[in-house]
Amino acid sequence: MRTATLVGLFVVITVAYGLSPVVQNTDSYAYPATAWAMVHDRSLALEAFHGDPAIDGHHGPQATPSGAHVNRYPWLPAVLFVPAIIVLDLSSAVGLGPGSYSLLTSGTRFNALLQLAVAAPVTALAVVLVAMIAFDRLTGDVGRRRRLALLVAGIFALGTSAWSTVSRSLWQHGPGLVAAAAAVLLAQRLARAPTAGRRVAALLGVAVAVSYMTRPTHALTVVAFSTWVIWKQRQVLLPYLGGAALVALPWLVVNGRTWGSVLPPYYSGGRLGLDSGYLEGLGGTLVSPSRGLLVFCPIVILAGARLFRTTIRGPEGLGALDAVLGATVAAGLVTTAALSAEAWWGGHSYGPRLSSDLLVYFAALAVPTIDWLAEKRRAATSAGRRVPAVVALAIVAAVWSVALNAEGALFRSTTCWNNRPDDIDQNPGRLWSWRSAQFLAAPDALRRSGSLADAALGDDCT
């Protein structure tokens, strides 16, 4: 795709995300403070923010063996806030503004704005990479591929939790999606030119390693792409491993200096478990009225259609890369359900947050189906026939997906739903109520207030 098209897509999506008012300022709250510590203390320790009620109230710092207090979540996403910290401090040095520390300790409002300012372009970058993935996978002339690639990117951007969750705050999901999308794009290009792919393979290793460093559930990404390289691209295994080591080794050193071990406690496998709630977690991950992937994003069914349509034709119908991606999606859903020992519903969030890490793989797998549907529609239109039912159903699924994810990004009442009438973590039974499903919070607020502005902005319970 042309650079101008990709830049335009990035700008449009960044603006759309940035203008969406909901900010889910929860688990990611301590990342800007961690970035401040990186710049000023050359460490991850949050001692300068000790006693800050906002930090303590957002799953506060966790003590390391040395007694320092560090953000319990993976530290790599905090690096994305470092440029903002430097700019704010340089501005303060010349008399413009109070500086980063004063702003970070001034309350939650500035933190929320900073979170949105970083998360919006990061998520938009994932959208651009998805457009590039789609362009490479589509058939036909360049114009047709460009139009359909933009369609795929638009559905990914607005019809999934990329909009309603990932772009609302710099969770681990945003950088993880960027790394996963880069990995898929690089793997596709490596598959096309395996003999000239040492540099591409090294970059693939970097992307795969970064995905895991960002969020531990991307261990599945590591397994998936490493399996594919060993299976189909053994001639570039060493460059692939070299690229991964290039970024992983410094990360491991920082972990060792901070935690006394190469992996922080958050990466412990003890967070997963097959307890009595596992089947409920699996069902809820898929069809819960307030967290189900198929409820909030039914368009992902197109990825399943791709797998079904090709595999029934025999093993040769599905490429090795798509087979690995399909297995990763299945394993990811199973792993999400295994978080039943903690909270398979993802705590205070909107929709299927914990399935967000799989969105790039769903998008890549859905592209051939969208290609096929577009051709069916073109053929019907050329022949003067009605649009096939399967095309109409796909359109309905896309519209439904956009509508529900728009609610999560535009209406604060959907966030307040986690606390009203009671805390969802204390009463997870509410996750199964269709009468008070989370996506009904916005219509209910609109009905009560009678004003679209009040319904969207009236509640500030983040």
C-alpha positions in Angstrom: 0.0 0.0 0.0 1.1 3.6 -0.6 2.7 5.4 2.3 0.3 8.3 2.0 -2.7 5.9 2.4 -1.2 4.3 5.5 -0.3 7.7 7.0 -3.8 9.0 6.3 -5.3 5.9 8.0 -3.1 6.3 11.0 -4.1 10.0 11.4 -7.8 9.3 11.0 -7.9 6.5 13.5 -5.7 8.3 16.0 -8.0 11.3 15.9 -11.1 9.1 16.2 -9.6 7.3 19.2 -8.4 10.5 20.8 -11.8 12.2 20.5 -13.6 9.2 22.1 -14.3 10.4 25.7 -14.1 7.1 27.8 -10.8 6.4 29.5 -10.4 3.1 31.4 -7.7 4.4 33.7 -7.1 1.3 35.9 -4.4 -1.3 35.6 -2.2 1.0 33.5 -2.3 3.9 36.0 1.3 3.4 37.3 3.0 3.3 33.9 3.6 7.1 33.6 5.1 7.0 37.1 7.3 4.1 36.1 8.5 6.1 33.1 9.3 9.0 35.4 11.4 6.6 37.6 13.2 5.4 34.4 14.1 8.9 33.5 15.0 10.4 36.9 16.0 7.4 39.0 17.3 5.1 36.3 15.2 2.3 37.9 11.7 0.9 38.0 11.1 1.8 41.7 8.2 4.0 42.6 9.5 5.3 45.9 9.1 8.9 44.8 5.3 8.2 44.6 5.1 6.4 47.9 1.8 7.3 49.6 0.1 8.7 46.5 -3.5 7.6 47.0 -4.1 7.3 43.2 -1.2 4.9 42.8 -2.1 2.9 45.8 -5.7 2.8 44.7 -4.9 1.4 41.3 -3.5 -2.0 42.3 -0.5 -0.2 43.9 3.2 -1.0 43.8 4.5 -4.5 44.7 7.5 -5.0 46.9 10.6 -6.6 45.4 12.9 -8.9 47.4 15.2 -5.8 47.9 12.4 -3.8 49.5 11.8 -1.5 46.5 8.2 -0.9 45.3 7.6 -1.6 41.6 4.6 -1.6 39.4 3.3 -5.2 39.5 2.5 -5.2 35.7 5.0 -5.8 32.9 7.3 -2.7 32.8 8.0 -2.5 29.0 4.8 -0.5 28.1 6.0 2.2 30.5 8.8 3.0 28.0 6.2 4.5 25.7 5.6 7.3 28.2 9.3 8.2 28.5 9.2 10.8 25.6 6.2 12.5 27.3 8.1 12.7 30.6 11.2 14.2 28.9 9.1 16.8 26.9 7.2 17.9 30.0 10.4 18.3 32.0 12.2 20.2 29.3 9.2 22.5 29.0 9.2 23.1 32.7 12.9 23.9 32.5 12.2 26.8 30.2 9.2 28.0 32.2 6.4 26.2 30.4 4.4 24.1 32.8 5.0 22.6 36.2 6.9 19.5 35.1 6.0 15.8 34.9 6.2 15.0 38.6 3.7 17.7 39.6 1.3 16.7 36.9 1.5 13.0 37.7 0.8 13.7 41.4 -2.0 16.2 40.7 -4.8 13.6 40.5 -6.3 11.2 38.0 -7.4 13.6 35.3 -3.9 14.4 33.9 -3.0 10.7 34.0 -6.2 9.8 32.0 -5.4 12.4 29.3 -1.8 11.2 29.1 -3.0 7.5 28.9 -5.3 8.4 26.0 -2.7 10.5 24.2 -0.3 7.5 24.1 -2.8 4.7 23.7 -4.6 6.2 20.7 -1.6 6.3 18.3 -0.2 3.0 19.6 -3.5 1.3 18.8 -3.8 3.1 15.5 -0.4 1.7 14.6 -1.8 -1.8 15.1 -4.6 -0.8 12.7 -2.1 0.3 10.0 -0.3 -3.0 10.4 -3.5 -4.9 10.0 -4.2 -3.0 6.8 -0.8 -4.0 5.5 -1.5 -7.6 6.5 -4.8 -7.6 4.6 -3.3 -5.9 1.5 -0.7 -8.7 1.2 -3.4 -11.4 1.6 -6.0 -10.1 -0.8 -6.4 -10.9 -4.5 -7.1 -8.8 -7.5 -5.7 -5.6 -8.8 -4.0 -3.0 -6.5 -7.0 -0.8 -6.3 -9.3 -3.6 -5.2 -6.8 -4.8 -2.6 -6.4 -1.3 -1.3 -10.1 -0.8 -0.8 -10.6 -4.1 0.9 -7.6 -3.7 3.1 -9.0 -0.4 4.3 -12.3 -2.1 4.9 -10.6 -4.8 7.0 -8.6 -2.2 8.9 -11.8 -0.1 9.5 -13.6 -3.1 10.9 -10.7 -4.0 13.1 -10.3 -0.4 14.3 -14.0 0.2 15.1 -15.7 -3.2 15.3 -13.5 -4.8 18.0 -12.2 -4.0 21.5 -9.3 -2.2 19.7 -11.6 0.8 20.0 -13.7 0.1 23.1 -10.8 -1.2 25.3 -7.2 -1.2 23.9 -7.3 2.5 22.8 -8.9 3.7 26.0 -5.7 3.4 28.1 -2.3 2.0 27.6 -3.0 -1.5 28.8 -0.5 -4.2 28.0 -2.8 -5.1 25.1 -1.9 -2.1 22.9 1.8 -2.7 22.5 1.1 -6.4 22.4 -1.2 -6.0 19.4 1.4 -3.9 17.6 4.1 -6.6 18.2 1.7 -9.4 17.2 0.6 -7.5 14.0 4.3 -6.9 13.1 5.0 -10.6 13.6 2.2 -11.7 11.3 3.2 -9.2 8.6 6.9 -10.2 8.8 6.0 -13.9 8.7 3.9 -13.4 5.6 6.8 -11.7 3.9 9.3 -14.3 5.0 7.0 -17.0 3.6 7.1 -15.3 0.2 10.8 -14.9 0.1 12.4 -17.4 2.4 15.8 -17.4 0.7 16.3 -13.7 1.2 14.8 -13.4 4.6 17.6 -13.2 7.2 16.9 -9.6 8.1 13.1 -10.2 8.0 13.6 -13.3 10.2 15.6 -11.2 12.7 12.9 -8.6 12.9 10.3 -11.3 13.3 12.3 -12.6 16.3 12.3 -9.0 17.8 8.5 -8.7 17.3 7.8 -12.1 18.9 10.1 -11.4 21.9 8.6 -7.9 22.4 5.0 -9.3 22.4 5.9 -11.6 25.3 7.9 -8.9 27.2 4.8 -6.7 26.9 2.2 -9.3 28.1 2.8 -12.9 29.4 -0.1 -14.4 27.5 1.9 -13.8 24.4 3.8 -16.9 25.3 1.4 -18.4 22.8 2.8 -16.0 20.2 6.3 -17.2 21.0 5.3 -20.8 20.7 3.3 -20.2 17.5 5.9 -18.4 15.5 8.8 -20.4 16.8 7.0 -23.5 15.8 6.3 -22.1 12.3 10.0 -21.0 11.8 11.3 -24.5 12.9 8.6 -26.2 10.7 8.8 -24.1 7.5 11.7 -21.7 7.8 14.6 -23.6 9.4 17.1 -21.9 7.2 16.6 -18.6 9.0 16.2 -20.1 12.6 19.5 -18.5 13.8 18.7 -15.0 12.6 15.2 -15.4 14.2 16.7 -16.4 17.5 19.3 -13.7 17.2 16.7 -11.0 16.8 14.8 -12.3 19.8 17.9 -12.4 21.9 18.8 -8.9 21.0 15.8 -7.5 22.9 15.2 -10.3 25.4 18.6 -10.3 27.0 18.5 -6.7 28.2 14.9 -7.3 29.4 16.0 -10.3 31.4 18.9 -8.3 32.9 16.6 -5.6 34.1 14.2 -8.2 35.6 17.1 -9.8 37.4 18.3 -6.5 38.9 14.8 -5.6 39.9 13.2 -8.8 41.0 16.2 -11.1 41.6 14.9 -13.5 38.9 14.7 -13.4 35.1 10.9 -13.4 35.2 8.7 -11.1 37.4 6.0 -12.6 39.6 3.3 -11.5 37.1 4.7 -14.0 34.7 4.1 -16.9 37.1 2.1 -19.8 35.6 0.2 -20.0 38.9 -2.2 -17.4 37.7 -3.7 -20.1 35.4 -5.8 -23.0 36.7 -8.3 -25.6 35.8 -10.6 -25.1 38.8 -14.3 -25.6 39.1 -15.0 -22.3 37.4 -13.1 -23.2 34.2 -16.1 -24.2 32.1 -17.9 -21.1 33.2 -14.9 -19.1 32.2 -14.7 -20.8 28.8 -18.4 -20.2 28.1 -18.2 -16.6 29.4 -15.2 -15.8 27.2 -17.4 -16.7 24.2 -21.0 -15.9 25.0 -21.4 -14.0 28.3 -23.8 -11.1 27.7 -21.3 -8.7 29.2 -17.9 -10.2 28.2 -18.5 -12.7 25.4 -16.4 -12.3 22.3 -19.2 -13.5 20.0 -21.6 -11.0 21.6 -19.4 -7.9 21.3 -17.5 -8.8 18.2 -19.5 -11.4 16.1 -17.5 -10.4 13.0 -14.7 -12.7 14.2 -16.9 -15.5 13.0 -15.4 -14.7 9.6 -12.1 -16.0 10.8 -13.7 -19.3 11.8 -15.4 -19.4 8.4 -11.9 -19.2 6.8 -10.7 -22.1 8.8 -13.8 -24.2 8.1 -14.0 -23.5 4.3 -10.3 -24.4 3.8 -9.8 -27.4 6.1 -12.8 -29.3 4.8 -11.0 -29.3 1.4 -8.1 -31.3 2.9 -4.8 -30.4 4.6 -3.5 -28.6 1.5 -6.4 -26.1 1.8 -4.8 -24.3 4.8 -1.3 -22.8 4.7 1.2 -23.5 7.5 1.1 -20.0 8.8 -2.7 -19.9 9.0 -2.8 -23.3 10.6 -0.5 -21.9 13.3 -2.5 -18.8 13.7 -5.7 -20.8 14.1 -4.2 -23.0 16.7 -3.0 -19.9 18.6 -6.5 -18.5 18.6 -7.9 -21.7 20.0 -5.2 -21.9 22.6 -5.7 -18.3 23.5 -9.4 -18.7 24.2 -8.7 -21.8 26.3 -6.0 -19.9 28.2 -8.3 -16.9 28.8 -10.8 -19.3 30.4 -8.1 -20.7 32.6 -7.8 -17.3 34.2 -11.0 -18.4 36.2 -8.7 -18.7 39.2 -8.5 -14.9 39.1 -11.2 -13.2 37.0 -11.9 -14.5 33.4 -14.0 -11.4 32.9 -11.0 -9.0 33.1 -12.1 -7.0 36.2 -13.5 -3.5 35.6 -13.4 -3.3 31.8 -15.8 -3.4 28.8 -16.5 -6.5 26.8 -14.0 -9.2 26.0 -10.8 -7.4 27.2 -8.8 -10.5 27.8 -9.4 -11.7 24.2 -7.9 -8.5 22.8 -4.5 -10.1 22.4 -6.0 -12.4 19.7 -7.6 -9.7 17.5 -4.7 -9.5 15.0 -4.9 -13.3 14.4 -8.6 -13.1 13.9 -8.2 -10.3 11.4 -5.5 -12.1 9.4 -7.6 -15.3 9.3 -10.7 -13.4 8.2 -9.1 -11.7 5.2 -9.7 -14.5 2.7 -13.3 -14.8 3.7 -13.8 -11.0 3.3 -12.1 -11.4 -0.1 -14.5 -14.1 -1.1 -17.6 -12.2 0.2 -16.6 -9.1 -1.7 -16.4 -11.2 -4.9 -19.8 -12.8 -4.2 -21.3 -9.3 -3.8 -19.6 -8.0 -7.0 -20.8 -11.0 -9.0 -24.4 -10.6 -7.7 -24.4 -6.9 -8.4 -23.1 -7.3 -11.9 -25.7 -9.9 -12.7 -28.5 -7.8 -11.2 -29.2 -10.3 -8.5 -29.9 -9.7 -4.8 -26.9 -9.6 -2.4 -26.4 -13.2 -1.2 -27.7 -13.9 2.4 -24.2 -14.7 3.6 -23.0 -11.3 2.5 -25.9 -9.6 4.3 -25.2 -11.6 7.4 -21.6 -10.5 7.4 -22.7 -6.8 7.0 -25.1 -7.2 9.9 -22.3 -8.7 12.1 -20.0 -5.9 11.2 -22.6 -3.2 12.0 -23.4 -4.9 15.3 -19.7 -5.1 16.2 -19.1 -1.4 15.5 -22.3 -0.4 17.4 -21.3 -2.3 20.6 -17.7 -1.2 20.6 -18.7 2.4 20.0 -20.7 2.3 23.2 -17.6 1.3 25.2 -15.6 4.2 23.7 -18.3 6.9 23.8 -20.5 6.2 26.8 -19.0 6.4 30.3 -22.1 4.6 31.6 -20.7 1.4 30.2 -17.7 1.8 32.5 -19.9 2.7 35.5 -21.8 -0.6 34.9 -18.9 -2.4 36.6 -19.8 -0.6 39.8 -23.6 -0.4 39.5 -25.6 -1.7 41.2 -22.6 -3.5 42.8 -19.0 -4.3 42.1 -18.7 -6.8 39.3 -15.7 -8.5 41.0 -17.9 -9.1 44.0 -20.9 -10.2 42.1 -19.7 -11.8 38.8 -23.1 -13.5 38.4 -24.2 -10.2 36.7 -22.1 -11.2 33.8 -24.8 -13.7 32.7 -27.8 -11.4 32.9 -29.2 -10.4 29.5 -31.7 -8.0 31.0 -28.8 -5.9 32.5 -26.0 -6.7 30.0 -23.2 -4.2 29.9 -24.0 -3.1 26.3 -27.5 -2.0 27.6 -25.9 0.6 30.0 -25.6 3.2 27.3 -29.3 2.9 26.0 -30.4 2.9 29.6 -28.4 6.1 30.4 -29.8 7.8 27.2 -33.4 6.8 28.2 -32.9 8.2 31.7 -31.2 11.5 30.7 -32.9 12.2 27.4 -29.8 13.9 26.2 -27.1 12.3 24.1 -24.4 14.5 25.6 -25.4 13.7 29.2 -25.6 10.0 28.4 -22.2 10.0 27.0 -20.4 12.3 29.4 -22.6 12.6 32.4 -21.0 9.7 34.4 -17.4 10.0 35.4 -16.8 6.9 37.6 -13.5 5.8 36.2 
